[in-house]
Amino acid sequence: MKEFPRPKVVISKCIEFDHCRYDGSMIPSDFVKALQPHVDFLPVCPEMEIGLGAPRETIRMVSVEGSVRLVQPATGLDLTERMNDFVRGFLSSLPEVDGFILKFRSPSCGMKDIRVYSQAAKSGALSKAPGFFGGKVVVSFSDLSVEDEGRLRNFNIREHFLTKLYALAAFREARSEGKISSLLRFHEANKLLLTAHSQKETKMLGNILANREGLGFTDLSAQYRDHLARALARPPRASSRADVFIHAMGYFKDDLTARQKELFLQDIQRYRSKKIPSSALLAMLHSWAEGYSQEYLIHQSIFQPFPEDLVELCQDTQCEWAGEELFTGRQ
């Protein structure tokens, strides 16, 4: 069975970890619950950390003379500086992590689109803005796997989140060994996965490793890490995945019959037309790799980018593969 590193993920504490919401409740999440055996979570509640209890009076973001402030209407407290001080201190002291799961629609943890009001008292929303903690996370850790629990209800966003999370964790583990050979092994094992995400960035990653003379390990690994994050920034397009499937089929050019090749190419067209899922093609390729002892393909992460126990989290049982490219950033 394939072994995976344990990603390190900062999570809003009110999601499955503590009854620390403003009303003393906790947010249930089957997704987070399923991740717990496979992930090292670092729970945090910014509002509790700045001295607010649970339950507590609600807080909201208010526009004051062109500046967004964090206030508690019932008490009149302006918590802006207190929250900003916590955010700076917490994020600057974090160990190396691979991702974040944040509470959506929260004035502290929300990533974006949090209502900004004209005054602390009841009033209409003027605009929307990132939460004080979540917004800083998005800016400072844009290279990591960062999502909120609202968006993670989308199966396709879940798959991209997990794929990026485990790739970053695997790279962190490889880099910790301090050897060029570890980076080379990582690149080889993830080449098809990365190519499906971005051919341009995958070529750049290969060039970084190929032209490493004169570069120390620290600089080399930093360059590679930067372009790795760029490669994984967006989910793969169907056209890019199809190109990878065709490339992988080439490893069996002397093994497959003409009819087998023809049928596989037809299935690729069916995949492009969204009539079958990518998993069907990956299963066929993996079966061939095992059957024909194609070791290079057998160990490619594209066949299993994250633990098998988590695969069902990314499948809609009503329509397992419809809309593989629904990653629009909206819910």
C-alpha positions in Angstrom: 0.0 0.0 0.0 1.3 3.4 -0.9 2.5 5.5 2.0 1.6 9.2 2.2 3.1 12.0 4.3 0.8 13.6 6.9 0.0 17.2 5.7 0.0 19.9 8.3 -3.2 22.0 8.1 -4.3 25.0 10.1 -8.1 24.9 10.7 -10.7 27.1 12.2 -11.2 25.5 15.6 -15.0 25.7 15.4 -15.0 23.1 12.6 -15.2 19.8 14.3 -12.7 20.7 17.1 -14.4 22.9 19.7 -17.7 24.6 20.6 -16.2 28.0 20.1 -18.6 29.8 17.7 -20.3 33.0 18.9 -23.3 30.9 20.0 -21.3 28.2 21.7 -21.8 25.7 18.8 -19.4 23.6 16.7 -19.6 23.2 13.0 -19.9 19.5 11.9 -18.0 18.5 8.8 -17.9 15.0 7.4 -15.0 16.1 5.2 -12.8 17.3 8.1 -13.8 14.2 10.2 -12.6 11.9 7.4 -9.3 13.8 7.2 -8.5 13.6 10.8 -6.8 10.1 10.7 -4.6 11.3 7.8 -3.8 15.0 8.6 -2.1 16.8 11.5 -4.5 19.6 12.2 -3.5 22.9 14.0 -6.9 24.3 15.3 -7.2 28.0 16.0 -10.0 30.4 16.9 -8.9 34.0 16.4 -11.8 35.4 18.3 -11.2 33.2 21.3 -7.5 34.1 21.1 -8.2 37.8 21.4 -10.1 37.2 24.6 -13.7 36.8 23.4 -15.5 33.9 25.2 -18.0 31.4 23.9 -20.9 32.1 23.7 -20.2 35.8 22.9 -21.8 38.8 21.4 -21.4 38.9 17.6 -18.8 40.9 15.8 -19.0 42.5 12.4 -16.9 44.5 10.0 -17.8 48.2 9.7 -16.6 50.9 7.4 -15.3 53.8 9.4 -13.9 56.8 7.4 -12.8 54.5 4.5 -11.2 51.9 6.8 -12.7 48.5 7.7 -12.9 48.0 11.4 -13.8 44.9 13.5 -16.3 45.9 16.1 -18.7 44.3 18.6 -22.0 46.2 18.4 -23.4 45.1 21.7 -20.4 46.3 23.7 -19.1 49.0 21.5 -15.6 47.4 21.5 -13.3 48.1 18.5 -11.3 44.9 18.2 -9.3 45.8 15.1 -5.9 46.3 16.6 -6.3 43.4 19.0 -7.2 41.1 16.0 -4.4 42.4 13.8 -1.8 41.9 16.5 -2.9 38.3 17.0 -2.9 37.6 13.2 0.6 39.0 12.7 2.0 37.1 15.7 0.2 33.8 14.9 1.1 33.6 11.2 4.7 34.7 11.7 5.3 32.0 14.3 3.7 29.1 12.4 5.8 26.1 11.6 5.9 25.1 7.9 2.4 24.0 7.0 0.7 22.7 3.8 -2.7 24.2 4.0 -5.6 25.9 5.7 -9.3 25.1 6.1 -11.2 28.2 7.2 -14.7 29.0 8.4 -16.6 30.8 5.6 -18.7 34.0 6.1 -16.7 34.7 9.3 -15.5 38.3 9.9 -12.3 36.8 11.3 -11.7 33.6 9.4 -13.6 34.2 6.1 -11.4 34.2 3.0 -13.5 36.7 1.1 -17.0 38.2 0.5 -17.7 39.0 4.2 -20.2 41.8 4.6 -19.0 45.2 5.5 -21.6 47.4 7.2 -22.0 51.2 7.3 -22.3 51.2 11.1 -22.1 48.9 14.1 -25.9 49.1 14.7 -28.3 47.4 12.3 -27.7 48.6 8.8 -27.4 47.4 5.3 -24.1 46.0 3.9 -22.0 48.5 1.9 -19.6 46.1 0.4 -17.7 42.8 0.9 -14.2 42.1 2.0 -11.9 39.3 3.4 -12.0 38.5 7.0 -9.2 39.8 9.2 -7.5 36.4 9.7 -8.7 34.6 6.5 -7.8 37.6 4.3 -4.2 37.7 5.6 -3.9 33.9 5.1 -4.9 34.2 1.5 -2.4 37.0 0.9 0.5 35.5 2.9 0.0 31.8 2.0 -1.4 31.9 -1.5 1.1 29.1 -2.5 -0.6 26.7 -0.1 -3.7 24.6 -0.3 -6.2 27.1 1.2 -10.0 26.7 1.2 -13.0 27.5 3.4 -15.5 24.8 4.6 -18.2 26.3 2.4 -16.4 25.9 -0.8 -15.2 22.4 0.2 -18.8 21.2 -0.1 -18.0 21.1 -3.9 -16.5 17.7 -4.8 -14.3 19.1 -7.5 -12.8 21.7 -5.2 -12.2 19.0 -2.6 -10.2 16.9 -5.1 -8.1 19.9 -6.1 -7.6 20.8 -2.4 -6.4 17.3 -1.5 -4.3 16.8 -4.6 -2.4 20.1 -3.9 -2.2 19.5 -0.2 -0.6 16.0 -0.5 1.8 17.2 -3.3 3.0 20.0 -1.1 3.4 17.7 1.9 5.3 15.2 -0.2 7.6 18.0 -1.4 8.1 19.3 2.1 9.2 15.8 3.2 11.5 15.4 0.2 13.1 18.8 0.8 13.6 18.0 4.5 16.1 15.3 3.4 18.4 18.0 2.1 19.4 16.0 -1.0 19.1 16.8 -4.7 18.3 13.1 -5.3 15.2 13.5 -3.1 14.0 16.4 -5.3 14.7 14.3 -8.5 12.7 11.4 -7.1 9.8 13.7 -6.2 9.8 15.2 -9.7 9.8 11.9 -11.4 7.0 10.5 -9.3 4.8 13.5 -9.9 5.6 14.3 -13.5 2.4 13.2 -15.1 0.3 14.8 -12.3 2.1 18.1 -12.7 1.9 18.0 -16.5 -1.8 17.5 -16.3 -2.0 20.7 -14.2 0.5 22.8 -16.2 2.8 21.8 -19.0 4.5 25.1 -18.9 5.4 25.0 -15.2 6.3 21.3 -15.3 8.8 22.1 -18.1 10.2 24.9 -15.9 10.5 22.5 -12.9 12.5 20.1 -15.1 14.7 22.9 -16.3 15.4 24.0 -12.7 16.6 20.5 -11.8 18.5 20.0 -15.0 20.4 23.2 -14.8 21.3 23.1 -11.1 25.1 23.6 -11.4 26.2 26.5 -9.1 23.0 26.5 -7.1 23.0 25.5 -3.5 20.3 23.1 -2.2 18.4 25.9 -0.4 18.2 28.1 -3.5 17.4 25.2 -5.8 14.6 23.8 -3.6 13.2 27.3 -3.1 13.0 27.9 -6.9 11.4 24.5 -7.4 8.9 25.1 -4.6 7.8 28.4 -6.1 7.1 26.8 -9.5 5.5 23.8 -7.9 2.9 26.0 -6.3 2.3 27.8 -9.6 1.8 24.4 -11.3 -0.8 23.3 -8.8 -2.6 26.7 -8.5 -5.5 25.6 -10.6 -7.2 22.2 -11.3 -6.2 20.5 -14.6 -8.3 21.1 -17.7 -9.8 18.2 -19.5 -7.7 18.9 -22.6 -4.5 18.8 -20.5 -5.5 15.6 -18.8 -6.3 14.1 -22.2 -2.8 15.0 -23.5 -1.3 13.2 -20.5 -3.5 10.1 -21.1 -2.3 10.0 -24.7 1.3 10.4 -23.6 0.9 7.6 -21.1 -0.6 5.3 -23.7 2.7 5.7 -25.6 4.5 3.6 -23.0 2.5 0.6 -24.3 2.9 1.1 -28.0 4.6 -2.3 -28.4 2.1 -4.1 -26.1 -1.4 -3.0 -27.1 -3.2 -4.1 -30.2 -4.4 -1.7 -32.8 -7.9 -2.2 -31.6 -7.0 -1.5 -27.9 -5.4 1.7 -28.9 -8.4 2.7 -31.1 -10.8 2.1 -28.2 -8.7 4.0 -25.7 -8.5 7.0 -28.0 -12.3 6.8 -28.4 -12.6 6.8 -24.7 -10.4 9.9 -24.5 -12.8 11.7 -26.9 -15.7 10.5 -24.7 -13.9 12.0 -21.7 -13.4 15.3 -23.6 -17.1 15.3 -24.2 -17.8 14.7 -20.5 -19.4 11.4 -21.1 -17.0 9.4 -18.9 -14.9 10.5 -15.9 -11.1 10.7 -15.9 -11.0 7.9 -13.3 -12.1 5.4 -16.0 -9.1 6.3 -18.2 -6.7 6.3 -15.2 -7.9 2.9 -14.1 -7.3 1.5 -17.6 -3.8 3.0 -17.7 -2.9 1.7 -14.3 -4.2 -1.7 -15.2 -1.9 -1.8 -18.2 1.0 -0.5 -16.2 0.6 -3.3 -13.7 0.0 -5.9 -16.4 3.0 -5.0 -18.5 5.3 -4.1 -15.5 5.8 -0.5 -16.6 7.5 0.6 -13.3 7.7 4.2 -14.2 4.0 4.5 -14.7 3.1 2.3 -11.7 4.6 4.8 -9.3 3.2 7.9 -10.8 1.2 9.9 -8.3 -1.5 10.8 -10.9 -3.1 7.4 -10.2 -3.4 8.0 -6.4 -2.6 11.6 -5.5 -3.9 11.2 -1.9 -4.9 8.3 0.4 -7.5 5.9 -1.0 -9.7 6.4 2.1 -10.3 10.0 0.9 -11.3 9.2 -2.6 -15.0 9.0 -1.8 -14.9 12.5 -0.4 -14.4 13.8 -4.0 -17.2 11.8 -5.6 -20.8 12.8 -6.0 -22.7 9.6 -5.9 -25.6 11.1 -7.8 -23.3 12.2 -10.6 -19.8 11.1 -10.0 -18.0 12.9 -12.8 -20.3 15.6 -14.2 -18.7 18.9 -14.4 -15.0 18.1 -13.7 -14.1 21.6 -14.5 -16.6 23.4 -12.2 -13.7 25.1 -10.3 -15.0 28.6 -10.8 -14.3 30.0 -7.3 -18.0 30.5 -6.6 -20.6 28.5 -4.7 
